[in-house]
């Protein structure tokens, strides 16, 4: 199903106009959704390897205001070329997904650290830059994070556990971002997203797998006892927060948790909820997963509320219904009822 502008209706009024906005990793889930919100009144430059491509088939595909550069943030020349004339930068490019990170720990760290340094250095030399937003992760809080604020101490896993390479590299890029502001005057902001989901998600993710398996009539697998707790944030709410971070003068030199603390649920109950809302008879099955996991993750978003006026609006069931409808239409359009590969 081709997505229309109406289907991606904005909930935050966008003031950005006649800007050039560079989105690294902009062909991914979040970057595509952001581009859809901004493309009508701005020039959007996407720098992406197209390993995961949510742009294809979207309203951005072939849009006259979109300029796609196929390249890697580790490539300094590609970054400098993409940065030319940019007024705003959203740095999303990274290795995504727990399984992918665990299978590629060195690549994960290289893309995060080297890629972010290249992006920050090029932006600091670009006289037209008005805002640089760097995406970090809620994983910097470690295994237990309940009502965590931006100023709380981060807690990472043991050295040698591949699960934490993503988190430790993102924490390093947060320091890079703030130092670049302090030393070079770059108007930089850090965003820590908490468990984002919604229509258009490509690649991996718990809700992606739960929904597709439910719609395909396959069993829904949940790690260990399924008692891990997450607070889920609908994609449009994240984009609202991101646009506020791009526009607000209060955002510079700050770090913001962006999520929805009101949607906390165990992973087991999330799987059951997805099955119910999908009208699926899929069995929810517990499977052993002998690796470190995040047991509790619920953000405090007080700083984003106070400084940005951010407030998530979409409750969990509403967001899941919209997500399930999108996947159902997509599966019907493609005829793919095999579902994701069970691992």
URVENHU-V497519 format. One record per pair of residues at least 12 apart in sequence whose ideal C-beta (glycine too) atoms are under 8 Angstrom apart, sorted by sequence separation. I is the first residue (numbers start at 1). GAP is how many residues later the second one is. If there is no record, write none. Layout:
i-><I | I>
gap-><GAP | GAP>
This chain:
i-><23 | 69 | 95 | 120 | 142 | 143 | 156 | 177 | 178 | 209 | 272 | 55 | 69 | 95 | 119 | 141 | 142 | 177 | 271 | 94 | 120 | 140 | 141 | 142 | 143 | 31 | 119 | 142 | 156 | 241 | 44 | 95 | 140 | 174 | 242 | 268 | 21 | 31 | 94 | 95 | 154 | 241 | 26 | 73 | 93 | 94 | 116 | 268 | 26 | 27 | 44 | 26 | 28 | 35 | 39 | 46 | 48 | 50 | 73 | 238 | 21 | 23 | 26 | 27 | 39 | 44 | 46 | 48 | 49 | 94 | 237 | 238 | 16 | 20 | 21 | 23 | 25 | 26 | 32 | 36 | 43 | 44 | 45 | 46 | 47 | 48 | 49 | 93 | 14 | 18 | 19 | 20 | 21 | 22 | 23 | 24 | 25 | 27 | 29 | 31 | 32 | 36 | 42 | 44 | 46 | 48 | 49 | 237 | 14 | 17 | 18 | 19 | 21 | 22 | 23 | 24 | 28 | 36 | 39 | 43 | 45 | 47 | 206 | 8 | 16 | 17 | 20 | 22 | 27 | 29 | 35 | 40 | 91 | 139 | 142 | 207 | 233 | 16 | 27 | 28 | 32 | 39 | 47 | 93 | 233 | 234 | 10 | 14 | 27 | 39 | 139 | 140 | 233 | 8 | 27 | 32 | 91 | 139 | 231 | 232 | 8 | 26 | 137 | 231 | 89 | 137 | 140 | 231 | 233 | 5 | 35 | 47 | 139 | 140 | 231 | 232 | 47 | 231 | 3 | 137 | 231 | 232 | 89 | 136 | 140 | 201 | 230 | 231 | 264 | 5 | 47 | 136 | 195 | 197 | 200 | 229 | 230 | 74 | 79 | 83 | 195 | 196 | 197 | 198 | 199 | 229 | 45 | 74 | 86 | 136 | 194 | 195 | 196 | 197 | 198 | 229 | 230 | 261 | 73 | 136 | 195 | 196 | 197 | 198 | 228 | 229 | 232 | 261 | 72 | 79 | 83 | 134 | 194 | 196 | 227 | 228 | 261 | 74 | 79 | 83 | 86 | 89 | 134 | 193 | 226 | 227 | 230 | 259 | 261 | 277 | 27 | 45 | 73 | 74 | 87 | 88 | 91 | 94 | 226 | 227 | 258 | 260 | 73 | 76 | 80 | 84 | 86 | 87 | 88 | 89 | 91 | 150 | 196 | 226 | 257 | 259 | 72 | 73 | 75 | 79 | 83 | 85 | 86 | 87 | 88 | 89 | 90 | 91 | 92 | 134 | 225 | 226 | 257 | 258 | 273 | 277 | 52 | 74 | 87 | 88 | 89 | 91 | 223 | 257 | 273 | 277 | 48 | 73 | 88 | 90 | 132 | 193 | 222 | 226 | 256 | 47 | 73 | 76 | 222 | 257 | 258 | 274 | 278 | 256 | 257 | 273 | 277 | 25 | 255 | 256 | 24 | 222 | 254 | 191 | 262 | 274 | 278 | 8 | 191 | 220 | 256 | 265 | 140 | 256 | 258 | 260 | 263 | 254 | 259 | 262 | 263 | 3 | 5 | 112 | 132 | 134 | 136 | 138 | 191 | 220 | 256 | 260 | 2 | 3 | 4 | 24 | 132 | 133 | 134 | 135 | 136 | 137 | 138 | 220 | 2 | 3 | 34 | 109 | 113 | 120 | 124 | 131 | 132 | 133 | 134 | 135 | 136 | 137 | 138 | 189 | 251 | 263 | 2 | 105 | 108 | 112 | 116 | 120 | 123 | 129 | 130 | 131 | 132 | 133 | 134 | 138 | 250 | 251 | 24 | 108 | 112 | 129 | 131 | 133 | 135 | 226 | 250 | 31 | 103 | 106 | 109 | 113 | 117 | 121 | 248 | 22 | 102 | 105 | 109 | 112 | 113 | 116 | 120 | 124 | 210 | 214 | 226 | 244 | 248 | 22 | 31 | 101 | 102 | 108 | 112 | 116 | 124 | 206 | 210 | 214 | 225 | 248 | 30 | 101 | 124 | 189 | 220 | 222 | 224 | 113 | 123 | 189 | 192 | 194 | 207 | 211 | 215 | 217 | 219 | 220 | 222 | 223 | 224 | 241 | 245 | 22 | 26 | 28 | 101 | 188 | 189 | 190 | 191 | 192 | 194 | 195 | 206 | 210 | 214 | 217 | 218 | 219 | 220 | 221 | 222 | 223 | 224 | 230 | 244 | 20 | 21 | 24 | 98 | 101 | 187 | 188 | 189 | 190 | 191 | 192 | 193 | 194 | 210 | 215 | 217 | 219 | 220 | 221 | 222 | 223 | 224 | 228 | 244 | 20 | 21 | 22 | 23 | 24 | 25 | 26 | 120 | 187 | 189 | 190 | 192 | 193 | 194 | 214 | 219 | 221 | 223 | 228 | 229 | 231 | 244 | 20 | 21 | 22 | 23 | 24 | 25 | 189 | 191 | 207 | 211 | 228 | 229 | 230 | 231 | 241 | 19 | 20 | 21 | 22 | 24 | 25 | 28 | 120 | 214 | 227 | 228 | 229 | 230 | 231 | 19 | 21 | 23 | 24 | 25 | 213 | 224 | 229 | 241 | 223 | 240 | 95 | 181 | 182 | 241 | 16 | 94 | 181 | 240 | 240 | 178 | 237 | 94 | 237 | 178 | 236 | 237 | 234 | 236 | 233 | 234 | 174 | 232 | 234 | 234 | 232 | 234 | 24 | 24 | 195 | 100 | 194 | 100 | 150 | 194 | 30 | 99 | 150 | 194 | 97 | 98 | 150 | 96 | 97 | 150 | 192 | 20 | 96 | 97 | 149 | 133 | 148 | 211 | 215 | 214 | 19 | 133 | 211 | 215 | 133 | 207 | 211 | 215 | 131 | 147 | 131 | 212 | 216 | 131 | 207 | 211 | 215 | 136 | 138 | 212 | 131 | 217 | 131 | 138 | 198 | 216 | 218 | 221 | 197 | 201 | 216 | 197 | 199 | 216 | 219 | 198 | 199 | 215 | 218 | 198 | 197 | 199 | 200 | 213 | 199 | 212 | 213 | 163 | 164 | 198 | 199 | 212 | 163 | 161 | 163 | 161 | 209 | 208 | 157 | 58 | 54 | 54 | 54 | 53 | 143 | 145 | 52 | 143 | 146 | 148 | 52 | 143 | 144 | 145 | 147 | 148 | 149 | 90 | 142 | 143 | 144 | 145 | 146 | 147 | 148 | 143 | 145 | 147 | 149 | 150 | 145 | 149 | 139 | 90 | 141 | 88 | 138 | 138 | 30 | 33 | 30 | 29 | 33 | 32 | 29 | 29 | 29 | 29 | 28 | 29 | 28 | 102 | 7 | 3 | 3 | 33 | 37 | 33 | 30 | 34 | 38 | 29 | 33 | 37 | 30 | 34 | 30 | 34 | 30 | 11 | 21 | 11 | 12 | 16 | 8 | 12 | 11 | 14 | 16 | 12 | 16 | 12 | 15 | 14 | 99 | 11 | 1 | 1 | 1 | 1>
gap-><12 | 12 | 12 | 12 | 12 | 12 | 12 | 12 | 12 | 12 | 12 | 13 | 13 | 13 | 13 | 13 | 13 | 13 | 13 | 14 | 14 | 14 | 14 | 14 | 14 | 15 | 15 | 15 | 15 | 15 | 16 | 16 | 16 | 16 | 16 | 16 | 17 | 17 | 17 | 17 | 17 | 17 | 18 | 18 | 18 | 18 | 18 | 18 | 19 | 19 | 19 | 20 | 20 | 20 | 20 | 20 | 20 | 20 | 20 | 20 | 21 | 21 | 21 | 21 | 21 | 21 | 21 | 21 | 21 | 21 | 21 | 21 | 22 | 22 | 22 | 22 | 22 | 22 | 22 | 22 | 22 | 22 | 22 | 22 | 22 | 22 | 22 | 22 | 23 | 23 | 23 | 23 | 23 | 23 | 23 | 23 | 23 | 23 | 23 | 23 | 23 | 23 | 23 | 23 | 23 | 23 | 23 | 23 | 24 | 24 | 24 | 24 | 24 | 24 | 24 | 24 | 24 | 24 | 24 | 24 | 24 | 24 | 24 | 25 | 25 | 25 | 25 | 25 | 25 | 25 | 25 | 25 | 25 | 25 | 25 | 25 | 25 | 26 | 26 | 26 | 26 | 26 | 26 | 26 | 26 | 26 | 27 | 27 | 27 | 27 | 27 | 27 | 27 | 28 | 28 | 28 | 28 | 28 | 28 | 28 | 29 | 29 | 29 | 29 | 30 | 30 | 30 | 30 | 30 | 31 | 31 | 31 | 31 | 31 | 31 | 31 | 32 | 32 | 33 | 33 | 33 | 33 | 34 | 34 | 34 | 34 | 34 | 34 | 34 | 35 | 35 | 35 | 35 | 35 | 35 | 35 | 35 | 36 | 36 | 36 | 36 | 36 | 36 | 36 | 36 | 36 | 37 | 37 | 37 | 37 | 37 | 37 | 37 | 37 | 37 | 37 | 37 | 37 | 38 | 38 | 38 | 38 | 38 | 38 | 38 | 38 | 38 | 38 | 39 | 39 | 39 | 39 | 39 | 39 | 39 | 39 | 39 | 40 | 40 | 40 | 40 | 40 | 40 | 40 | 40 | 40 | 40 | 40 | 40 | 40 | 41 | 41 | 41 | 41 | 41 | 41 | 41 | 41 | 41 | 41 | 41 | 41 | 42 | 42 | 42 | 42 | 42 | 42 | 42 | 42 | 42 | 42 | 42 | 42 | 42 | 42 | 43 | 43 | 43 | 43 | 43 | 43 | 43 | 43 | 43 | 43 | 43 | 43 | 43 | 43 | 43 | 43 | 43 | 43 | 43 | 43 | 44 | 44 | 44 | 44 | 44 | 44 | 44 | 44 | 44 | 44 | 45 | 45 | 45 | 45 | 45 | 45 | 45 | 45 | 45 | 46 | 46 | 46 | 46 | 46 | 46 | 46 | 46 | 47 | 47 | 47 | 47 | 48 | 48 | 48 | 49 | 49 | 49 | 50 | 50 | 50 | 50 | 51 | 51 | 51 | 51 | 51 | 52 | 52 | 52 | 52 | 52 | 53 | 53 | 53 | 53 | 54 | 54 | 54 | 54 | 54 | 54 | 54 | 54 | 54 | 54 | 54 | 55 | 55 | 55 | 55 | 55 | 55 | 55 | 55 | 55 | 55 | 55 | 55 | 56 | 56 | 56 | 56 | 56 | 56 | 56 | 56 | 56 | 56 | 56 | 56 | 56 | 56 | 56 | 56 | 56 | 56 | 57 | 57 | 57 | 57 | 57 | 57 | 57 | 57 | 57 | 57 | 57 | 57 | 57 | 57 | 57 | 57 | 58 | 58 | 58 | 58 | 58 | 58 | 58 | 58 | 58 | 59 | 59 | 59 | 59 | 59 | 59 | 59 | 59 | 60 | 60 | 60 | 60 | 60 | 60 | 60 | 60 | 60 | 60 | 60 | 60 | 60 | 60 | 61 | 61 | 61 | 61 | 61 | 61 | 61 | 61 | 61 | 61 | 61 | 61 | 61 | 62 | 62 | 62 | 62 | 62 | 62 | 62 | 63 | 63 | 63 | 63 | 63 | 63 | 63 | 63 | 63 | 63 | 63 | 63 | 63 | 63 | 63 | 63 | 64 | 64 | 64 | 64 | 64 | 64 | 64 | 64 | 64 | 64 | 64 | 64 | 64 | 64 | 64 | 64 | 64 | 64 | 64 | 64 | 64 | 64 | 64 | 64 | 65 | 65 | 65 | 65 | 65 | 65 | 65 | 65 | 65 | 65 | 65 | 65 | 65 | 65 | 65 | 65 | 65 | 65 | 65 | 65 | 65 | 65 | 65 | 65 | 66 | 66 | 66 | 66 | 66 | 66 | 66 | 66 | 66 | 66 | 66 | 66 | 66 | 66 | 66 | 66 | 66 | 66 | 66 | 66 | 66 | 66 | 67 | 67 | 67 | 67 | 67 | 67 | 67 | 67 | 67 | 67 | 67 | 67 | 67 | 67 | 67 | 68 | 68 | 68 | 68 | 68 | 68 | 68 | 68 | 68 | 68 | 68 | 68 | 68 | 68 | 69 | 69 | 69 | 69 | 69 | 69 | 69 | 69 | 69 | 70 | 70 | 71 | 71 | 71 | 71 | 72 | 72 | 72 | 72 | 73 | 75 | 75 | 76 | 76 | 77 | 77 | 77 | 78 | 78 | 79 | 80 | 81 | 84 | 84 | 85 | 87 | 88 | 91 | 95 | 102 | 103 | 103 | 104 | 104 | 104 | 105 | 105 | 105 | 105 | 106 | 106 | 106 | 107 | 107 | 107 | 107 | 108 | 108 | 108 | 108 | 109 | 109 | 109 | 109 | 110 | 111 | 112 | 112 | 112 | 113 | 113 | 113 | 113 | 114 | 114 | 115 | 115 | 115 | 116 | 116 | 116 | 116 | 119 | 119 | 119 | 120 | 120 | 121 | 121 | 121 | 121 | 121 | 121 | 122 | 122 | 122 | 123 | 123 | 123 | 123 | 124 | 124 | 124 | 124 | 125 | 126 | 126 | 126 | 126 | 127 | 127 | 127 | 128 | 128 | 128 | 128 | 128 | 129 | 130 | 130 | 131 | 131 | 132 | 135 | 142 | 146 | 147 | 148 | 149 | 149 | 149 | 150 | 150 | 150 | 150 | 151 | 151 | 151 | 151 | 151 | 151 | 151 | 152 | 152 | 152 | 152 | 152 | 152 | 152 | 152 | 153 | 153 | 153 | 153 | 153 | 154 | 154 | 155 | 156 | 156 | 158 | 159 | 161 | 163 | 165 | 166 | 167 | 167 | 168 | 169 | 171 | 172 | 173 | 174 | 174 | 175 | 189 | 192 | 196 | 197 | 202 | 202 | 203 | 205 | 205 | 205 | 206 | 206 | 206 | 208 | 208 | 209 | 209 | 212 | 225 | 225 | 226 | 227 | 227 | 228 | 228 | 229 | 229 | 230 | 231 | 231 | 232 | 232 | 233 | 244 | 302 | 325 | 328 | 329 | 332>
